[in-house]
Amino acid sequence: MRYDGTAYHGWQVQENAVTVQQIFQDALEALFGARLSVTGCSRTDAGVHALMYCCNFRTDSAISCEKLPLALNAHLPDDVGVYACREVPADFHARYSCIAKRYQYRLHNSPCRDPFFVGRAAPYKTPLDADFLHRQAQDFLGTHDFAAFAAAGGSVEDTVRTVQDARVFRMGDVVCFEVQADGFLYNMVRIMTGTLLGIAEGKIPAGSIPQILRSLDRSRAGVTAPPQGLYLKEVLYPDDLS
Amino acid sequence: MRYDGTAYHGWQVQENAVTVQQIFQDALEALFGARLSVTGCSRTDAGVHALMYCCNFRTDSAISCEKLPLALNAHLPDDVGVYACREVPADFHARYSCIAKRYQYRLHNSPCRDPFFVGRAAPYKTPLDADFLHRQAQDFLGTHDFAAFAAAGGSVEDTVRTVQDARVFRMGDVVCFEVQADGFLYNMVRIMTGTLLGIAEGKIPAGSIPQILRSLDRSRAGVTAPPQGLYLKEVLYPDDLS
């Protein structure tokens, strides 16, 4: 499925806040007449978007996988859309079966507001050199302890992750930072983005990402970039599942 | 300026409906302390968007053209954004000085809803052959009486227009019809789009656009495609003005 996260407090069900999981469970309930348990591939933060989000649930419904997207979309609001369903083995787990995720962070790099990017990219007025930031971002590649790039409040103990791809490129007024890893820590992409912007602004020295990584010190990395620029772009599973 | 037209009843001030002209005049009033007369380059229909919209007004304000966009944006809602201002000769008229306009019609060509295109492209589920439609659209080129492609209710008497460019292309799930002319009749691009879709659906014979043009008969052309797919993309002025 895809969703515009603007109106949601992320994926995961919460008390006193509307989440994508909740409205997806509402749609399943409207369709199947029962409240099903749904497992998502990732928590996402409030305001973060998904171009591809995977979740799994169990049903003995006779509705085919082909027809399920349209049937679900009829019960979902405009800012959430299902585009594919498939049968998976009984032990499939949207989060634990996932082998890698790919995120994209979009900066609307222009002095003036563009109404078509409001809420869908983070505004950044000063001109950015995408090629320079691309070279800086190469220092994220590989297996590192990303503790310096994790917000407090994450639940994981092991903060070692492997970044498989990191790139920065420009498309018109939009500068994208795209990063793929076997997993991400809490706010990791937003802190990576804030660090690249800190380098662009001269607040963090160019070439210092390796030192920041080694420091394991959150205060050495940049600020947490705002949520509206972040998109979960791809969720990867082993070949026999995807 | 640019605007997402979803929330507006077009550009032109109306009683009992919110229009872009009105909120632009409100912003000018907040900035200059007086209600100025503003001339737009085009009426646009309710729900139609603009990637480039030009308007002119007269002020003796000391705010420079460089600073005016940000100053105005501070008083405009998120769905309208000014990106440039310039001084023009006293006889400049945003509508009458314009020598050509370019529109783009976006079709989200997918069986499933994409939340990022809701309100910003017209959904069209059946796969379209953009190359085939591009060849059909070439029949719009040149100087013709476009009476068959004008909705009732337009105020103009002369329905002859010159189409300078017409193309259909695909970008991922989006099929775009882009057309440039010295002027457009009421609903002309939406009826052209509806006609191309009628050809795609076999309801209108391929190659029959020249006959429809000659008929001057609105009922021979296709339906009026919905407003949310339409973008005013460019407004062209003589070189010494632009």
HADDOCK unambig.tbl for C-alpha pairs under 7 A between the chains (distance, minus, plus):
assign (segid A and resid 2 and name CA) (segid B and resid 114 and name CA) 6.79 0.50 0.50
assign (segid A and resid 2 and name CA) (segid B and resid 115 and name CA) 6.71 0.50 0.50
assign (segid A and resid 3 and name CA) (segid B and resid 115 and name CA) 5.87 0.50 0.50
assign (segid A and resid 4 and name CA) (segid B and resid 115 and name CA) 6.13 0.50 0.50
assign (segid A and resid 4 and name CA) (segid B and resid 116 and name CA) 6.58 0.50 0.50
assign (segid A and resid 70 and name CA) (segid B and resid 112 and name CA) 6.57 0.50 0.50
assign (segid A and resid 78 and name CA) (segid B and resid 115 and name CA) 5.78 0.50 0.50
assign (segid A and resid 78 and name CA) (segid B and resid 118 and name CA) 6.65 0.50 0.50
assign (segid A and resid 79 and name CA) (segid B and resid 115 and name CA) 4.49 0.50 0.50
assign (segid A and resid 80 and name CA) (segid B and resid 115 and name CA) 5.55 0.50 0.50
assign (segid A and resid 81 and name CA) (segid B and resid 113 and name CA) 5.43 0.50 0.50
assign (segid A and resid 81 and name CA) (segid B and resid 114 and name CA) 5.60 0.50 0.50
assign (segid A and resid 81 and name CA) (segid B and resid 115 and name CA) 5.87 0.50 0.50
assign (segid A and resid 82 and name CA) (segid B and resid 112 and name CA) 6.94 0.50 0.50
assign (segid A and resid 83 and name CA) (segid B and resid 112 and name CA) 5.41 0.50 0.50
assign (segid A and resid 112 and name CA) (segid B and resid 70 and name CA) 6.56 0.50 0.50
assign (segid A and resid 112 and name CA) (segid B and resid 82 and name CA) 6.97 0.50 0.50
assign (segid A and resid 112 and name CA) (segid B and resid 83 and name CA) 5.44 0.50 0.50
assign (segid A and resid 113 and name CA) (segid B and resid 81 and name CA) 5.45 0.50 0.50
assign (segid A and resid 114 and name CA) (segid B and resid 2 and name CA) 6.79 0.50 0.50
assign (segid A and resid 114 and name CA) (segid B and resid 81 and name CA) 5.60 0.50 0.50
assign (segid A and resid 115 and name CA) (segid B and resid 2 and name CA) 6.71 0.50 0.50
assign (segid A and resid 115 and name CA) (segid B and resid 3 and name CA) 5.89 0.50 0.50
assign (segid A and resid 115 and name CA) (segid B and resid 4 and name CA) 6.14 0.50 0.50
assign (segid A and resid 115 and name CA) (segid B and resid 78 and name CA) 5.77 0.50 0.50
assign (segid A and resid 115 and name CA) (segid B and resid 79 and name CA) 4.50 0.50 0.50
assign (segid A and resid 115 and name CA) (segid B and resid 80 and name CA) 5.56 0.50 0.50
assign (segid A and resid 115 and name CA) (segid B and resid 81 and name CA) 5.86 0.50 0.50
assign (segid A and resid 116 and name CA) (segid B and resid 4 and name CA) 6.59 0.50 0.50
assign (segid A and resid 118 and name CA) (segid B and resid 78 and name CA) 6.66 0.50 0.50
